Amino acid sequence: MDIEHLVFENGPKRVGPFSHAVKAGEFIFITGQMPTLPENPDVLVSIGVTGLAVGASVEIDLVAKV
């Protein structure tokens, strides 16, 4: 099975050596993203459940374009 690590230019800045998603065969596994400031991934932000859902949908949209 081919495994491909996906990293997106317009995705959130990565903290460490992690990919935004992994494609394994016909499956795509999306990683969780912590709610951080785009310009400083060391700072966590409190965005509530709605904000987390919106952020997750943005991530899914990026991966869906693969």
N, C-alpha and C positions, 0 to 999 in steps of 0.2 A: 504494500500500500504506500503510495506517495504521500509525504507529509510536507506541507508548505507553511512557513510562518509568515503571516501577513502583517505588514506595518504600513500605515496610511499617513501620507504627508499632512493631510488636513485633519488627522485624528488628534486626540489629546497628547501632549508631550509625555513620553514614556518615562517612568521612574524605574531605572534599572534595566536589565537586559530582557525585557518582556515584549512580546508581540501583541498587537491588538486582537488578533484572532489566529487560529490555526486551522488549516484546511487539511483534512485527512480523508483521502478518497472522495466520496460524495458528501461528506459531512463538514460543516464549518462550526468550530467552537469559538464563541466570543468570550473574551476575558472580561472580568468585572473592572470597572474603572472607579477609582476613588474620586469624590467631588473635590477637586483642587482648582486653584486659580490657573487659568491657561498660561499666564506669564510667569508663574512661580508654582511648580508642582509640589513644593514642600509645604505649602499652606493649604490646609483643609478648609472648606467653606461649608456652612450650614445652609442647605437649600431645601430641606424638607422632602417629603415623599413625592410631591408633584415635580419638583426640580429634578429629582433622581430619575423619575419616569421619563421626563423630557430628554435628559442626558442619555439615557439608555436607548431611546428611540433614535437619537442622532447617531450613536454607535452602530446600531443595527442598520440604519440607512447606508452608512459607509461600507459596511461588510456586504450588504446586499448587492452593491455595484460590482462585486468581484466576479 
